[in-house]
């Protein structure tokens, strides 16, 4: 893949460390890791008496490539907007360090190959869920970010599908339990991303993205929505107690975690400033592994 850095260094050679860093940024390595963790949780919870390690490997590998391709395509489409935002202007496509035409070709090829890989070595339904995740993220959510504040709701759909993919990879079918996993991830994302939207509202405005926080003087609407979704998450997260093996223990832990998360959203509602939005954001990052960890321990 051509890079500006490679051309400028010439005979001195390419900085492989810089290339690795750019690749990590292009595929959003931390986001991909989060996708893999939620997929792993779904696979574990969907496994019944037999845990198929080989199928898990194929599931995670195919999902990782698919998630990386989705992130690369997203950055390809948003490279102009990213260049205008302080938070994203140093991304490899926005900064011009990677050739956009090469990235899009490789990303499309990776998306197709990873979907076929999942279909062949996991199952067709898991591949279909993976393909739907990418298509909604790239072709629906990404353009909607410049059209309507409802983009966050739409973006939460592909964000909530990885644990469903993991469940289907292990179980082979959709069930009520997989729908609940989807609901938990969907509701969790709303306070998480609304907190980000508030913290980076000026950046989003510079990029031309229509977020709920843009015209929300004082943050009242953003904080209200965050609190409502966090409150809805409390009873939804407790539903798993009815199908997990150690449901009572899970229910107690989930009530504590979800209640604490809702409390952080309430604090943001009471005083909509950057500090409390940041507390809500960090709380959301702690909540997800805790609630999924409780589910796996109680399974």
N, C-alpha and C positions, 0 to 999 in steps of 0.2 A: 504494500500500500504506500503510495507516495505521500510524503510529508514535506512541508516547507523546511522543517529542521533538517531533514535528510538532504535536500537539495543544497542548502546553505553550507552544510558541513563537508560535502564533496568527498575528497580523498581521505579526510580524517575519519570517515566512517559514521555510521548512524548511531545515535545514542539510544541503545536498546532500553535503557531505563526510562527515558522520556517516552518512547513508543509504548512501553508497557503501561505507563501512567495514563497516556492518552486512551489506550484501549480500555483500561479500567473505567475511565470517565465516560467513554462512549457507551459501554454496556451497563453503566450505572451499577458497578460491582456490589455496592452496599444494598441497593434496592433488590438486585438479583439474589443476594444472600437471604434477604427477608422473604422473598418469594419462595426460595428453596426451603426455608425453615417452616413456612406455613404449609407447603406441599408435603413436607416430611410429617408434620403433625397430622394432616389429613390422611396420609397413607397409613400411619401407625394406628389411628383411630378406626380406619376402615378395615384393617386387617382383623380377621376373626381368629381361628385357632392356629393358622399357619402364617408366619411372617416370611414373605418371599423376598430375601435380600437381593437376589438377582433382578427381580422386577423393580425393586426400589432404586437400584443403581440406574437402570434404564430410564425410570421415571424422572429422577433428579437430573440426569445428564440431558435428556431431551428438553426438560423444562428450563434448565439453565440456558441452553442455546436459544430457545424460543424467547425467553425473557430478555436476553441480551440483544437479540434481533429487534424486539419491540422497542427497546430503549434507543437503539441506534436509529431506527426509523423515526421515532419521535423527535430526536435531536436533528435529524435531517430536515424534517418539516418545520422545525422551530428555530433553525439556526440563525435566521435574521432577527427574530425577537430575542433570542438568547444573547445576541451580540449587543443589545441595548440594555441589558439588565446586569447590574453589578454582580449578582449572585451567580450568573451563568455565562458571563462574557468570556471566561477563560476556558470554556468547554472546547474540545478540539475542533469541532466543525464551526462553531461560532467564531473562534479565533483564527480559523483558516489553516490549522496545522495538519488537518487531514483533508484529502480530496473528496468532496461531497458525492461526485458521481461514482467513485469506487465504493464508498461506504454504502450507498443505497443498493448497489448491485449485490455486494456481499451480504448485506442484511436480509434482502429478499431471498437470496439463495439459502441462507441459514434458516430463515423462517420455514421455507418449504421443506428443507431436508429434515429439520427437527420435528415437524409435524408428521412426516412420513415415518420417521424413526419411532415416534411414540405409537403410531398406528400399527407398525410391524412388530414391535417388541414389547409393547404394554397392552393397549387395546384401542379400538377405534373410537370409543366414546371419550377416553382420556385425550386422544389426539384432537377430537372435535372441540372439546372444552378448551384446550390449549390454543387452537386456531381461533376460536371465538374470542378468547381473551386478547390475543394480539390484534385482531381486526377491530374490536370495539375500542381498544386503547389507541390505536394508530389512526383509524379512519373515522371514528365517531368522536371520541373524547378530545383528541388533539385539536381538530378544527373548531370544536365547540368552545374551546377556551377563549376564542376571540369573538364568540357570538353571544353567549349568555352565561350568567352566574350559575345556572343550573349545571354547568359542566362538572362541578364537583360531585354531584349526585351520579352523573353518568360515569365519571371516572372511578367511582367507588365500585362499580360493577366488575370491571376486569381485575381490580384490586382484591375483590373478595372471592374470585374463582380459583386461585391456586390450591387452597385446601380441599375444594371440591374435586379438582383434578387428582389430587393425591388420594382422596377417598375412592374415587371411581377407578383409579389405577389398581388399588388393592382389592376392592369389592366387586368391581365390574359393572356396577349399576348405581343410579341415583337413588337415594333414600331420604326419608324425613330428616335423619341425622345430618346428612350432607347439606341439606337446605339450612339447617340451623347453623352449621359452620359458616355458610355463606352469610347468613344474617348477622352473626357476631362480627365477622370481618367488615361487612358493609357498614354497620353502625359505628364501629370503632374508628373507621377512616374519617368520618365526618368531623368530629372534634379535632382529630389529628391534623387534617388538611385545612380546616378553617383557622386553626391557630397559626399555621404556616402562612395562610393567606393574609392574616392580620399583621403578622410580623414583617412580611415582605410586600405590603400593599403598594408602596411607592415603586418598588421594582416591577411588580406586575403591571402597574400603570404604564411604566416606561416601555414594557414589552408589548403593550396593547392587549393584555389579557383582561377579560371581564370577570373579575372575581367579586364575590358578595361584599368583600371588605372595601372595595374601591370608593364607593360613595356612601360608606357607612360612617358618618361623622360621629366620633365617640365610641364606635365599635358595638353599639347596642344590638343591631341585627345579627352580626357575626357571633357575638357571645350568646344571644338567645338561641340561635340554631345549634350552637355547640352544646349548650346545656340540655336542650330537648333531645338531641340524639344520644347524649351520654345517659340521660334518664331512661330512654327506651332500651338502651343496652343492658340495664340492670336485670329486668325480667327475662329478656331474651337469653342472656348468658346463663341464667339459672335453669333454663329448660333442659340443658344437658344432664342435670341431676336425675332426670327420669329415665335416661337410657345408659348412663355410665354405671359400671359395676359397683363403684364406691360413691354413689350419688350423694349421700348425706355429707360426707367429708368434702366432696367437690363443691356442693352447694354453699357450705359455710365459707370456704375459701373464695369462691366466686362472688358471693355477696360482699365480702370484705374488699376484694379488688375492684369490683364494679362500683361499689359505693364510694371508694376513695377516688376513683376516676371521675365520677359524677360530682364529687365535692370540689375537685379542681375546676371542673367546668362551671360550677356554681360560683366559685370565687372569681372566675373570669367574667361571669355575668354581673356580679356585684360591682366589680371595678375593671372595666375593659381597658387595661393598659398592657404595654409590652411585657412587663415582668410577669403578670399573671397568665398571659398568652404563652409565654415561654415555659412557665410551670406546667401548663396544660399539655404543651407539646412534649416535654420530657416525660411527663406522666403517661402519655399515650405510648411512648416507646417502651416504658417499663410494663405497662398493662398487658400488651399483646403476648410477650413470652410468658408472663405469669399465668394468664388465663389458659393459654394453650398447654403450658406445662402442667397445670392442674388437671386439665382434661386427660392428658396422656397418663399421668400418675393414677387417675381414678378409673381408667379404662380396664 
